[in-house]
């Protein structure tokens, strides 16, 4: 049953259009007390999906794994962890033979590593604008397993934070566990400038802000690309953008405006020409790196490599200083 995502969708999304392809899938679970079967729909960015496969015949249990991890399985001689999404969300799955016959494993690439996720069926591939994806309601604000919500064909689709799930399975992928280096050097005239961050994960925003401030930088963080753009535009209209902004660090996947579109808009605005933009995302891979290059990103770093982010940020600042000295 193995199917690549290319065989599932012929839609090509160009970098910077602020659009994405979403693969929708569903989970079927039993309502506590009544036993009624409930179906809820979720989404994953198709760019993360390597392929869809049938439930493996053999799953090997692994000791001391989180309860949601069924074990590991082999796929073309590669060992892949298998996570039961129903258990992750603390649902009691429908285990009837009819339901189990429809189960599909989504094999996704996150931070350069493959992970398998059990779904109860894959629905469709949709092309949608990030402007249609809203942040979760406040009641879900503490549930970082959902990063966005959108309406498709009268269905509420919840965008799953697969990075959070992956980090719970593999602690090495957690940003909090990534090492950081010392202070970042800036030119004397840059001491009052800020680094602008755009990331829809509140925990990552906090961690990035904390570590960058420890490195001696001032930080202003935003929950999505649109908020970061609005901030830059206010500075531009006031004539202070080049005096205030040292660099922009942005995630790619975000409600309202993604990082590729934000980067493209920055690079198309002459007033921002000297501001370096670094993409910091779990979606940066050899296959997707060309999209960042297409929108003019100064650099691209895969989460959670904070050491690399610090080194690349320092290099961007140094290049900017050299250009300024050459012009002066």
Secondary structure, DSSP 8 states (H G I E B T S, - for coil): --EEHHHH------TTSSEEEEEEEEEEEE-TTT--EEEEEEEEEGGGEEEEEE--S--B--TT--TTEEEEEEETTEEEEEEEHHHHTT--B---HHHHTT-EEEEEEETTEEEEEEES-EEEEEEEEGGG-B---GGGTT-TTEEEEEEETTEEEEEE-HHHHHHHH-GGG-GGGS---S-----GGGTT-EEEEE-S-HHHHHHHHHHHHHTT-EEEEESSHHHHHHHHHHHHHHT-HHHHEEEEEE-S--SSS-HHHHHHHHHH-GGGTT-EEEEEETT--TTTHHHHHHTT-SEEEETT-HHHHHHHHHHHHHHHHHHHHHH-
